[in-house]
Amino acid sequence: MRDLTPLAFADGATASVLGRFYVWAATDGLEILIWILGGLLVIRCIRWSADKYAARVESQFHNSDLIVQTEDSKHRRALVDVVAWTMIVIVAIIVILRIMVVFNIPITGLTGPGAVIGAALGFGAQRVVQDILAGFFVVAEKQYGYGDVVSLAVTGGMLAEGTVEDVTLRMTKLRTSEGEVITVPNGQIIKATNLSKDWARAVVDVPVPAEADIAKVNETLDRVGTDFYEEKRWHDLMLDPPSPLGVIDLELDSITVRVVARTLPGKQFDISRALRVSIVRALAREGITVAPGREVEAASAPPAALADELGKAKHRDE
């Protein structure tokens, strides 16, 4: 005779539940696990491929005779990172949709709730959409890439300056000269100034006393530029010799003369610092000192800046 006690009924129900769970785990559960593991494996392969490409680019650059990376290589590396990020998102969406099918959740039935959720997210995620669209144009228009030195004007009137370490569709990471990492959402960038696009310009402003002989000053600066350009240490970093543009500012007790030179991308800061030392020493040998209370200022200009001014100065010299 069968045992009809409550304990027997409980044991039977437990066995039935466990049996159904084992069947589900061996069929649908196993399929879900395979999709999740497969998705993670594909994502890992995508990231590995992107990192492998970045390492190969770095290795080729360090083993070559190039001083700076080419614009194409910097753009391709940024493009590879964006494509990898996009493929990862697509893989995640496919895995989620497949899991929904396994759970018998009708995708077409999510149209109504999806529209409501999409509208809610649209209001709350406007910044994210704006960042992604802005990042797309940053990469598509080759505004800057990995390794470029940029100055970004962001919302609120703030400036973010540094070397680009990462570019995605949503954000840009910069490394400052102090070693800090700045993360800037692409949608908040108002103006992007690339200081290392194709070539750059070193700008040095030299203030001299008002009573100094300007002709002698220009002659000294021109000689300094020629000697500086001939130095092997700096010759490979420059595209043309430093040349004086003439007087750019007049004050009661000082006159400011500007010296400019085209350099390789990102090397304008090194050239400016070294050129200042050479200028001060050369002027001191000629008995000309920097104007009291003033310092020889060095700056850098984006590639297109001062082009007209330099062209006019060369035209006058000719």
C-alpha positions in Angstrom: 0.0 0.0 0.0 1.2 3.5 -0.9 2.3 5.9 1.9 -0.2 8.8 1.8 1.3 10.8 4.7 2.0 14.6 4.3 5.7 13.8 4.5 5.4 11.5 1.5 3.6 14.2 -0.5 6.3 16.8 0.4 9.1 14.4 -0.7 7.2 13.8 -4.0 6.8 17.5 -4.7 10.4 18.2 -4.0 11.5 15.4 -6.3 9.2 16.7 -9.0 10.6 20.3 -8.6 14.2 19.0 -8.6 13.4 16.9 -11.7 12.0 19.8 -13.6 15.0 22.0 -12.6 17.5 19.3 -13.8 15.6 19.1 -17.1 15.7 22.9 -17.5 19.3 23.1 -16.4 20.2 20.4 -19.0 18.4 22.2 -21.8 17.5 25.9 -21.5 19.9 26.6 -18.7 22.8 25.0 -20.6 21.9 27.1 -23.7 21.9 30.3 -21.6 25.2 29.4 -20.0 26.7 28.7 -23.4 25.5 32.0 -24.8 26.8 34.0 -21.9 30.2 32.2 -21.9 30.4 32.6 -25.7 29.6 36.3 -25.5 32.3 36.8 -22.9 34.8 34.9 -25.0 34.0 36.9 -28.1 34.3 40.2 -26.1 37.6 39.0 -24.7 38.8 38.2 -28.2 37.8 41.7 -29.4 39.6 43.4 -26.6 42.6 41.2 -27.1 42.7 42.0 -30.8 42.4 45.8 -30.1 45.2 45.6 -27.5 47.4 43.5 -29.8 47.0 46.1 -32.5 47.9 48.9 -30.2 51.0 47.0 -29.0 52.0 46.3 -32.6 51.7 50.0 -33.5 53.7 51.0 -30.5 56.4 48.4 -31.3 56.6 49.5 -34.9 57.0 53.1 -33.8 59.7 52.4 -31.3 61.6 50.2 -33.7 61.5 52.8 -36.5 63.4 55.9 -37.2 60.4 58.1 -36.7 60.5 60.7 -34.0 56.7 61.1 -33.7 53.8 58.9 -34.8 52.2 59.6 -38.2 48.7 61.0 -38.3 47.3 57.9 -40.0 48.6 55.6 -37.3 47.2 57.8 -34.5 43.8 57.9 -36.3 43.8 54.2 -37.0 44.4 53.4 -33.3 41.5 55.6 -32.2 39.3 54.1 -34.9 40.2 50.5 -33.8 39.2 51.4 -30.2 35.9 52.8 -31.3 35.1 49.8 -33.5 36.1 47.4 -30.7 33.8 49.2 -28.3 30.9 49.1 -30.8 31.4 45.4 -31.5 31.3 44.7 -27.8 28.0 46.5 -27.4 26.5 44.6 -30.4 27.6 41.2 -28.9 26.1 42.1 -25.5 22.8 43.0 -27.2 22.7 39.8 -29.2 23.3 37.7 -26.1 20.6 39.5 -24.1 18.1 39.0 -27.0 18.9 35.4 -27.3 18.4 34.8 -23.5 15.0 36.5 -23.8 14.1 34.0 -26.5 15.2 31.1 -24.4 12.9 32.4 -21.6 10.1 32.6 -24.1 9.8 36.4 -23.6 8.2 37.7 -26.9 10.3 40.5 -28.3 7.4 41.9 -30.2 5.5 42.2 -27.0 8.1 44.6 -25.6 7.4 47.2 -28.3 5.0 49.1 -26.0 7.0 49.0 -22.8 10.2 49.5 -24.8 8.8 52.7 -26.3 7.9 54.0 -22.8 11.3 53.0 -21.4 13.0 54.5 -24.4 11.2 57.8 -24.0 12.2 57.9 -20.3 15.8 57.0 -21.0 15.8 59.6 -23.8 15.1 62.4 -21.4 17.5 61.0 -18.8 20.3 60.0 -21.2 20.4 63.0 -23.5 24.0 63.6 -22.4 25.0 60.1 -23.3 23.5 60.3 -26.8 25.1 63.7 -27.2 28.5 62.3 -26.1 28.3 59.4 -28.6 27.3 61.6 -31.5 30.1 64.1 -30.7 32.6 61.2 -30.4 31.5 59.8 -33.7 32.4 63.1 -35.4 35.7 63.4 -33.5 36.8 60.1 -35.0 35.2 60.5 -38.4 36.6 64.0 -38.9 40.1 63.1 -37.5 40.0 66.0 -35.1 42.6 64.3 -32.9 43.9 60.8 -32.1 45.9 58.8 -29.7 49.1 60.6 -28.7 48.0 64.1 -29.9 48.6 67.1 -27.6 45.3 68.9 -27.4 43.6 71.8 -25.6 39.9 71.2 -25.1 37.5 74.0 -24.2 34.6 72.4 -22.3 31.3 73.6 -21.0 31.6 76.1 -18.3 34.6 77.9 -19.8 37.2 75.4 -18.4 40.2 74.2 -20.3 41.5 70.6 -20.4 45.0 70.2 -21.8 47.2 67.2 -22.2 48.2 64.2 -24.3 45.4 62.0 -25.6 45.5 58.6 -24.0 42.2 57.2 -25.1 39.4 58.1 -27.4 36.0 56.4 -27.5 32.6 57.4 -28.7 31.6 58.7 -25.3 34.7 60.3 -23.8 38.3 61.4 -24.3 41.1 60.8 -21.7 44.0 63.2 -21.4 47.2 62.9 -19.5 48.5 66.2 -18.2 52.1 67.2 -17.7 51.7 66.6 -14.0 50.6 63.0 -14.6 47.0 63.5 -13.9 44.3 61.8 -16.1 41.4 64.0 -17.2 38.2 62.4 -18.6 36.2 64.7 -20.8 32.7 63.6 -22.2 32.8 64.3 -25.9 29.4 66.1 -25.7 30.8 68.8 -23.5 33.7 69.8 -25.8 33.1 73.2 -27.3 36.4 73.7 -29.1 39.2 71.3 -29.7 42.7 72.7 -30.4 45.1 70.1 -31.7 48.7 71.3 -30.9 50.3 68.4 -32.8 48.4 68.0 -36.1 50.9 67.4 -38.9 53.3 70.0 -37.5 53.5 72.6 -34.7 55.0 76.0 -34.1 57.3 77.1 -31.3 56.8 80.8 -30.3 59.3 82.7 -28.2 58.7 86.4 -27.2 61.9 88.2 -26.4 61.5 91.5 -24.4 64.5 93.9 -24.8 65.1 97.4 -23.4 63.6 100.2 -25.4 67.0 101.7 -26.0 68.4 98.5 -27.5 69.5 98.5 -31.2 66.6 96.6 -32.9 68.7 95.9 -36.0 71.4 94.3 -33.8 68.8 92.3 -31.9 67.2 90.9 -35.1 70.7 90.1 -36.4 71.6 88.3 -33.2 68.2 86.4 -33.2 68.7 85.4 -36.8 72.2 84.1 -36.1 70.9 82.2 -33.0 68.2 80.6 -35.1 70.6 79.4 -37.8 73.1 78.0 -35.2 70.3 76.4 -33.3 68.9 74.7 -36.4 72.4 73.3 -37.2 72.6 71.5 -33.8 72.1 67.8 -34.4 70.1 67.5 -31.2 67.4 69.9 -32.4 67.8 69.6 -36.2 65.7 66.5 -36.5 62.9 68.0 -34.4 62.5 71.1 -36.6 61.1 71.7 -40.1 62.8 75.1 -40.6 65.3 77.4 -38.7 63.9 79.7 -36.1 63.4 83.2 -37.5 62.5 86.5 -36.0 59.2 88.1 -37.0 60.2 91.6 -35.9 58.7 93.8 -33.2 55.2 92.7 -32.1 54.8 95.0 -29.0 55.9 98.4 -27.9 56.0 99.7 -24.3 57.6 102.6 -22.5 60.5 100.7 -21.3 60.7 97.6 -23.5 60.2 96.2 -27.0 59.1 92.7 -27.7 60.5 90.7 -30.6 58.9 87.4 -31.6 60.9 84.3 -32.8 59.0 81.4 -34.4 60.0 77.9 -35.7 58.0 75.0 -37.2 58.6 71.7 -35.4 57.4 68.1 -35.4 54.1 67.5 -33.7 54.3 67.8 -30.0 57.9 69.0 -30.0 57.3 72.7 -29.8 57.6 72.8 -26.1 61.1 71.2 -26.0 62.2 73.6 -28.8 60.8 76.6 -27.0 62.6 75.9 -23.8 66.0 75.2 -25.5 65.6 78.2 -27.8 65.0 80.6 -24.8 68.4 79.5 -23.3 70.2 80.1 -26.5 68.6 83.5 -27.1 69.4 84.8 -23.5 73.0 83.7 -23.8 73.5 85.2 -27.3 72.0 88.5 -26.3 74.1 88.6 -23.1 77.3 88.1 -25.2 76.2 91.2 -27.3 75.6 93.2 -24.2 71.8 93.1 -24.5 69.8 92.1 -21.5 66.2 91.1 -21.1 64.0 94.1 -20.2 63.9 94.7 -16.4 61.0 92.9 -14.8 60.4 90.8 -17.9 61.1 87.3 -18.8 61.7 85.6 -22.2 58.3 84.0 -22.7 57.9 80.8 -24.6 54.6 79.5 -25.9 53.3 77.2 -28.7 50.8 77.8 -31.4 48.5 75.4 -33.2 49.6 74.5 -36.7 47.5 77.1 -38.5 48.3 80.0 -36.1 50.7 82.7 -37.2 50.9 81.3 -40.7 49.9 84.6 -42.4 52.3 86.5 -40.1 55.2 84.2 -40.9 54.4 84.4 -44.6 54.4 88.2 -44.5 57.7 88.3 -42.6 59.4 86.0 -45.2 58.0 88.1 -48.0 59.5 91.2 -46.4 62.9 89.5 -46.1 62.8 88.6 -49.7 
